[in-house]
Amino acid sequence: MKIFLLEDEPMLSEAIHEYLLSLGHRVALCDNGTQAFERLKDETFDLLILDINVPGMNGLELLEALHTFKVRTPAIYISALVDIEGISRAYDLGCYDYLKKPFHLKELSLRIDKVMQSCTLPRNHLRLSHSYSYDASTSTLMCENVTHPLTKRQLQIIDLLARNRGRVVDFDQFRTYVWDEEYVDNATIRAEVSRLKKSLKEDFIQNIRALGYMIDIHRSH
């Protein structure tokens, strides 16, 4: 799992970092909320672990700012804060859990497991991005568990790309699968994909120059 840790206490940050690495996670560290925001609005993670009282933007302001960019990565707050209003605000912002300092690292791992179990998609859903998944059994594109309406052709494009996540789908495959082998030029295919991308709230379809398109599973998780 790819985890982002915002913690300004060097010893605690390093202890959490080493522990999560030992569990097989990939971890990015930051000690400043403003710097964290600049990274998180452009880079995807599976989970955020956020201290509240940090330099720059605090942990609560950070999550609020990320939501304006449609970034809704699951978050766990870690803090010495005991103010019930602050804790209530954390949950109002959509955090999944709250861990009061000091805590045992094993407890953190249990909270992480709990969060990820609650965020697990149904087995027949394919993760496309933070908010989007594709239900292959019903041919339905979902955005935060709500159906995202598409035209028949757009749905065929999503189906093709979703079933080939991590692989480039070339223009000939689009002609075969979406246009029933009817000859259309590459410009027509690009225009249809462009219309589809404009209808989406997240940009998870990558243009692979001169080859076709793909959904990168490493960016989707």
N, C-alpha and C positions, 0 to 999 in steps of 0.2 A: 504494500500500500504506500502511496505517496502522501506524506504528511508535512504540513507547514507548522512550525513551532515559533510562536512569538513570545519571548521571555527575555527580560533584561537582567536577570540575576545570572551571572556567568556560570557559577557552580551548579545551579539547578538546571540551567539550559544544557550544560554539558552532560550532566547525569541523565536527564531525560533523553538526550540525543543518543548517548551510548546504549541506553537500555532499549530504545526503539530499534536501533540498528541490530542489536542482538536478537530481536524478534523477527528480523528480516524485512523491516520497513525501510523505505527511503525517506530521508528527513532533510528539509531545508530549514535553516535557522535564521532568525532575525531578532533584533533587540529594540526596534523602533517602529511604532505603529504606522507612521507616514510612509516609511520605506517599504513596510509590509504591504500597504495598500497599492503602491506603484507596481509591485511584483504580482500581487494576487489578482489584479484586474486584467492581467495579460496572460498569466500562466495558470494552468489547471492543477488542482490537488484533490485527493480523495477525502481529506480531513484536515481541519484547522484546529490547533490547540493554542488558545489565546490567553495570555495574561491580560488583566484589565489595566492596571496602573503601570504603563510603560511610557517612555519618552515619545514625543510627537503625538500623533493621534492615539487616543487610548483604545483599548480593546473593544469597548462598546461602540465607539464612534467608527472604528474600522469596519465592523460587521454591518453597521447601518450604511456606510458609504459603499460597501461592496454590493449591497442589495440594489442600489441605484444603478449599478452596472449589470444587473441580472445575474450576479454571482451568488449562488446559494449553496455553497459547499457546507456540509455538516460541520458544526463547530462545538468544541468542548472548551469551556472557560476554566482556567485555573487561577485562583486569586486568594489573597489573604483577606479580601473584602468580606465583611460580615454584615454590611448594611443591607437590610432586606429590600430596600428600594432599588439598590444597584443590582442585586440578584434578580429581582423581579423584572428589571429592564432587560437583563441578559436573556431571560426566557421570552419576553415579549418580542425581542429581536429574532427569535427563532433558534437560539442555541439548543443543542440536544442534551447537554449535561453540564453540571457545575461541580467542580472539585475544589474544596477549600484547602489551602496550604496550612500546615505541611501535610503531605500525603505520602503513602507508600507507592512506589512505582508499580507494583503489582496491581494496586487499585486502579491506577491509570489504564493499564492494559485491559482490565475488566470493563472499564467504562468505554474504551475504544471498541472492544468486541460488541458491547451492547448497542452502541451507535451504529456500527456497520451492519449488524443484523437487522436493525430497524430500517436501514436504508437499502437493504437487499431487494433487488427487483424480482418479480415472479420469474420462474425458470425459463419461460418462453419469451421473455423480453430481452432484447439486445440493447445494451447501453450505447448511445450515440454521442452524448455529451453530458454535461452536468444535469441539465433539465430534460433532455430528450431521450426517449427510448422507443424501440419499435417492437410491437407485438406481432411476431411472425405468424402466430396461429390465426389471428384475425385480420392481418394486414392493416394494422392501425398504428399511426404515429402518435405518440403520447408526449405531452409537455407537462411535467410536474403532475403526472397522473390524470391529465385532462386531454381528451382527443384533440389533435391539431388537424383542422380540415384541410384536405388537399384535393386537387383534381385527380382524375383517374391516371393521367399520364405522370403527374408528380408523384403519386403513390407508387407507381411502377418504378420510377427512378429511385425513390427511397428504398424500396424493397430490394432492388438490385444492389445498391450500395451497402445497405445494412447486412445483407447476406455475404458480402465480400469485404467486410471490415478489415482494414489493414492491408488490402490489396488494391492495386490500381485497376479501375474498370475502364477499358479503352472504348473508343468511339464505336468500334464494330460490335462490341457487346451491347451497347445502348441500342444500336440499330436492330440487333437480333431480338433483344428482350423487350424493349419498350416500343419500338416501331414495327414489330413483327416482320423484320427483315425488309421492310420497305426502305428504299434508299432515300436517306436524307443527308444533307451535307453536315459537316462538323459545326458550322456556324449555327444551324438550326438547333442542334443538340445543346450547344453552349447557351443559346438564348433561353431554352426551356429550363436548363439547370439554373441559370441566372434568376429567372422568375421564381423558381422554387426557393432559392437561397434568400431572396428578398422577403419571402413570406415567413421565414423562420426567425425566431428571437435570438438564436445563437448560431454562429458561423462555424459549423462543424464539417462542411463539405469542402474539401481541398481541391483546388485546380492544379493538376499535375501537367505542367506546360507541354503542349504538343502531344500528350498521351491520352489524357482523360481526367477522371476524378476519383477521389477515394475518401473514405472516412478513416482517419488515423486513430487506431484504438489506443495509442499511447497518449494522445491528446484528449481522448474521450473519457479517460478514467482519472 
